Amino acid sequence: MEQKIKAYNNLLELIGNSPLVRLGRLTEGYPGEFFAKLESFNPGHSAKDRIAHFIIEQAERSGILKTGSTIIETTSGNTGFSLAMVSIIKGYECILAVSSKSSPDKIDMLRAMGATVYVCPAHVSADDPRSYYQVARRLHEETKGSIYINQYFNAFNIEAHYRTTGPEIWEQTAGQITHLVACSGTGGTISGTARYLKEQNPDIRIIGVDAYGSVLKKYHETREFDSDEIYPYRIEGLGKNLIPDATDFDIIDEFIKVTDEDSAHMARHLCKTEGIFAGYTSGAALQAVKQLEEAGEFDANSKVVVIFPDHGSRYMSKVYSDQWMEAQGFFDSKNIGQARKIEYVK
């Protein structure tokens, strides 16, 4: 009898079920156990594959997306890549409004995936007509047969992680998880994952990671939007200058802020210590764990899961570039040893 070929029909069948990996060397001496949820193992190399696939399939079921439709979205890069990938497989056009803060690597990847890309200035207010939010809305209004994913205000952003990421972590930790640490941008990843985990055990601590220059932490604590909190920062996909509906602030126990510099060095340290080549926001999440440990958050019984959202290859011209790090002033006397020289053999 001829054996059946073992193959997936397309990349979409590979989305989800990302591995959980124990962090050993980097958290040595910390009380408790620490684990990384490696979302770079998704076919589009980020957690955003989950929402791109889920939201598009929901739109197809409702009849909003049809043959010849165009998908439009606001993105810092990862959601755009995932949407472009899904669009190719399903046969849709894809137009993306991208923040100029996104790395050149991400922008080049979007173009390589066949998307039309509009690069918008990063440091303008959300209601500025040049902002990537407003540009995406304008493109949606101008493009017949288009849908605007609008991940910041789309409830399916939360639902995708409620149905997938949360149950995966619960099963992978055999229900022993005590802390979830995750970066918050749109808020879909942390909110959906937390919603599921809290339903299983309301005592699980949910800790969001925010950036200096973002409004999320203060809004969580006061429920007031403070524009004075906003100023330029470098980390992509983390923090916001608006309040996303896709963030369930009630389910998050605490926000902790991290700096651009500490997060960049932590991403590089992670790579050299654990061999995990992760993105800038992964460095931010791990920096938050370090700060929480220093504050006495964990004990011997802690089982801490940290979500690493994407892959380091998207930051080759940023945190993994010595030239970029030096230009940001991140190589001071304390960290100069992190730079590496290249020796050319003649």
C-alpha positions in Angstrom: 0.0 0.0 0.0 1.3 3.4 -1.0 2.1 5.6 2.1 0.4 9.0 2.4 2.7 12.0 2.0 3.0 13.9 5.2 2.7 17.6 4.2 0.7 20.6 5.2 -1.6 22.2 2.6 -0.2 25.7 3.2 1.6 27.8 5.8 -1.7 28.7 7.5 -1.8 25.2 9.0 1.4 25.9 10.9 0.1 28.9 12.8 -0.1 28.4 16.6 1.2 25.8 19.0 4.5 27.7 19.4 7.0 26.0 21.8 7.6 26.9 25.5 11.3 26.9 26.3 12.9 27.0 29.8 15.1 30.0 30.4 18.1 28.7 32.3 21.3 30.6 32.2 19.8 34.1 31.9 17.6 33.7 35.0 20.1 31.7 37.0 19.8 32.8 40.6 16.2 34.0 40.3 13.7 32.3 42.5 11.1 30.2 40.6 11.1 28.9 37.1 11.0 30.9 33.9 9.8 30.0 30.4 9.7 31.7 27.0 6.8 31.3 24.7 8.6 31.5 21.3 6.1 33.1 18.9 8.8 33.3 16.2 8.0 29.7 15.5 4.9 30.8 13.7 5.4 30.7 9.9 5.4 34.5 9.7 7.8 34.6 12.6 5.6 36.5 15.0 2.5 36.3 17.3 0.6 38.4 14.7 0.1 35.4 12.5 -2.6 34.3 15.0 -4.7 37.5 14.6 -4.1 37.9 10.9 -5.4 34.4 10.2 -8.3 34.6 12.7 -9.6 38.0 11.7 -9.5 37.3 8.0 -11.3 34.0 8.4 -14.0 35.7 10.5 -14.4 38.4 7.8 -14.8 35.6 5.2 -17.4 33.8 7.2 -19.4 37.0 7.6 -19.2 37.7 3.9 -17.2 41.0 4.3 -14.2 39.6 2.4 -14.9 38.3 -1.1 -12.8 37.5 -4.2 -10.9 40.6 -5.3 -11.1 42.3 -1.9 -8.3 44.4 -0.5 -7.0 44.2 3.0 -5.8 47.4 4.6 -4.1 47.8 8.0 -2.1 50.0 10.3 1.1 48.2 11.4 4.5 48.5 13.0 5.6 45.6 10.8 4.6 42.2 12.2 0.9 42.4 11.7 1.5 43.7 8.2 3.8 40.8 7.3 1.3 38.3 8.7 -1.6 39.9 6.7 0.5 40.0 3.6 1.3 36.3 4.0 -2.3 35.3 4.6 -3.4 37.6 1.7 -1.0 35.8 -0.7 -2.3 32.4 0.2 -6.0 33.4 0.1 -5.7 35.7 -3.0 -6.3 39.2 -1.6 -4.5 42.5 -2.2 -2.8 44.0 0.8 -2.1 47.7 1.5 -0.2 48.6 4.7 0.3 51.9 6.5 3.6 51.6 8.4 5.2 53.7 11.1 8.6 55.2 10.1 9.8 53.8 13.4 9.6 50.3 11.9 13.0 48.9 11.0 14.1 49.0 7.3 14.2 45.2 7.5 10.5 45.0 8.3 9.6 47.4 5.5 11.6 45.5 3.0 10.0 42.3 4.1 6.5 43.8 3.5 7.4 44.8 0.0 8.9 41.4 -0.7 5.6 39.9 0.3 3.8 41.9 -2.3 2.2 44.5 -0.1 1.8 48.1 -1.1 3.5 50.0 1.7 2.9 53.6 2.9 5.5 54.8 5.4 4.1 57.4 7.7 5.9 59.7 10.2 6.1 58.0 13.7 6.2 61.0 16.0 2.8 62.7 15.1 -0.4 62.5 17.1 -2.9 59.7 16.4 -5.4 62.1 14.9 -2.8 63.8 12.6 -3.8 63.1 8.9 -0.2 61.9 8.3 -0.3 59.3 11.1 -0.5 55.7 10.1 -3.9 55.3 11.7 -5.4 58.1 9.6 -3.6 57.1 6.4 -5.0 53.6 6.7 -8.6 55.0 7.2 -8.2 57.2 4.2 -6.9 54.4 2.0 -9.9 52.2 3.2 -12.3 55.0 2.2 -10.7 55.4 -1.2 -10.3 51.7 -2.0 -13.5 50.0 -3.3 -14.0 46.5 -1.9 -11.5 46.9 0.9 -11.7 46.0 4.6 -9.7 47.8 7.4 -8.5 45.3 9.9 -8.0 48.0 12.6 -6.3 45.8 15.1 -6.2 48.4 17.8 -10.0 48.5 18.0 -10.9 45.0 16.8 -12.3 42.6 19.4 -11.2 39.6 17.3 -7.6 40.6 18.2 -8.3 39.6 21.8 -10.4 36.6 20.7 -7.6 35.1 18.6 -5.3 34.8 21.6 -8.2 33.7 23.9 -8.8 30.8 21.7 -5.1 29.8 21.0 -2.3 31.4 23.0 -4.0 31.2 26.4 -5.0 27.5 26.1 -1.6 26.6 24.8 0.2 28.1 27.8 -2.2 26.6 30.2 -1.7 23.1 28.7 2.1 23.6 28.3 2.5 24.6 32.0 0.1 21.9 33.2 -1.9 24.7 34.8 1.1 25.6 37.0 1.7 29.1 35.6 1.7 31.8 38.3 2.8 34.9 36.2 2.4 36.0 32.6 4.7 38.8 31.4 3.9 40.2 28.0 4.5 43.4 26.1 1.4 45.5 25.4 0.9 47.4 22.1 -2.5 46.8 20.7 -3.1 44.8 23.8 -4.6 41.8 22.0 -1.9 39.3 22.9 -1.8 40.0 26.6 -5.6 40.6 27.0 -6.8 37.5 25.1 -4.1 35.2 26.8 -4.9 36.7 30.2 -8.6 36.3 29.8 -8.3 32.6 29.3 -5.7 32.1 32.0 -7.7 34.1 34.6 -10.7 31.9 33.8 -8.7 28.9 34.8 -7.0 30.5 37.8 -7.8 34.1 38.8 -4.7 34.2 41.0 -2.4 34.2 38.0 -0.5 37.6 37.9 -0.8 39.4 34.6 2.0 41.9 34.0 2.1 44.2 31.0 5.2 45.7 29.7 5.1 49.4 28.6 7.6 51.9 27.2 8.7 55.2 28.5 6.9 57.7 26.1 3.7 55.6 26.1 0.4 56.3 27.9 -0.6 52.7 28.8 0.8 52.4 32.3 -0.6 55.6 33.6 -4.0 55.0 32.0 -4.1 51.6 33.6 -3.5 53.2 37.0 -5.7 56.3 36.7 -8.1 55.6 33.7 -7.0 59.0 32.5 -5.4 59.7 29.1 -2.4 62.0 29.8 -0.8 63.4 26.6 2.1 64.7 28.7 3.3 61.1 29.0 3.9 60.9 25.2 7.3 61.4 23.7 9.4 59.6 21.1 10.9 56.2 21.9 12.6 53.6 19.8 11.0 50.2 20.7 8.6 49.0 18.0 5.3 47.3 18.7 5.3 48.3 22.4 3.3 51.0 24.1 0.9 53.5 22.5 0.0 57.2 22.1 -3.7 56.3 22.2 -5.9 53.9 24.2 -6.7 50.7 22.2 -10.0 49.0 22.6 -8.1 45.8 22.1 -6.6 46.2 25.6 -8.6 44.8 28.5 -7.1 47.0 31.3 -9.3 45.3 33.9 -7.6 41.9 33.4 -4.0 43.2 33.7 -2.8 43.4 37.2 0.2 45.7 36.7 2.2 47.5 34.1 6.0 48.0 34.3 7.9 50.4 32.1 11.3 49.6 30.4 13.8 51.8 28.6 14.8 51.6 25.0 18.5 51.1 26.0 17.9 48.4 28.6 15.6 46.5 26.2 18.1 46.6 23.4 20.9 45.3 25.5 18.7 42.6 27.0 17.8 41.4 23.5 21.5 41.0 22.6 22.2 39.4 26.0 19.4 36.9 25.4 20.9 35.9 22.1 24.4 35.4 23.6 23.2 33.7 26.8 20.3 31.4 25.7 21.0 31.3 22.0 17.5 32.7 21.3 17.6 35.2 18.5 14.6 37.3 19.4 13.3 40.8 18.6 13.4 44.1 20.4 10.1 43.6 22.2 11.4 40.2 23.5 14.3 42.1 25.0 11.8 44.5 26.6 9.8 41.6 28.1 12.9 40.0 29.6 14.1 43.4 30.9 10.7 43.6 32.7 11.3 40.2 34.3 14.7 41.4 35.5 13.1 44.5 37.1 10.3 42.5 38.7 12.9 40.0 40.2 14.8 42.9 41.6 11.6 44.2 43.2 10.9 40.9 44.8 7.9 39.8 42.7 8.9 36.1 42.4 9.4 33.3 45.0 10.5 29.7 44.8 7.0 28.6 43.7 6.8 31.0 40.8 6.2 29.6 37.3 6.7 32.6 35.0 5.8 32.6 31.3 7.3 35.4 29.1 5.9 35.9 25.6 8.6 36.6 23.0 6.6 38.1 20.2 8.9 37.9 17.2 12.3 37.0 15.6 15.6 38.9 15.8 16.0 38.9 12.0 13.6 41.8 11.8 16.0 44.1 13.7 19.3 43.5 12.0 19.5 47.2 11.1 18.6 48.2 14.7 19.4 46.4 18.0 21.7 43.9 16.3 23.6 46.6 14.4 26.6 48.0 16.4 26.4 51.1 14.2 22.8 51.7 15.2 23.4 51.0 18.9 26.3 53.4 18.9 24.3 56.1 17.1 21.6 55.9 19.8 24.3 56.3 22.5 23.7 52.8 23.8 27.4 51.9 23.9 28.6 53.7 26.9 31.5 52.8 29.2 29.3 50.1 30.9 28.2 48.4 27.7 31.0 49.1 25.2 32.1 45.5 25.5 28.9 44.3 23.8 30.2 45.6 20.4 31.9 43.1 18.3 34.6 43.8 15.7 34.8 42.0 12.3 38.2 40.8 11.3 38.7 40.5 7.5 41.3 38.0 6.4 43.4 39.2 3.4 
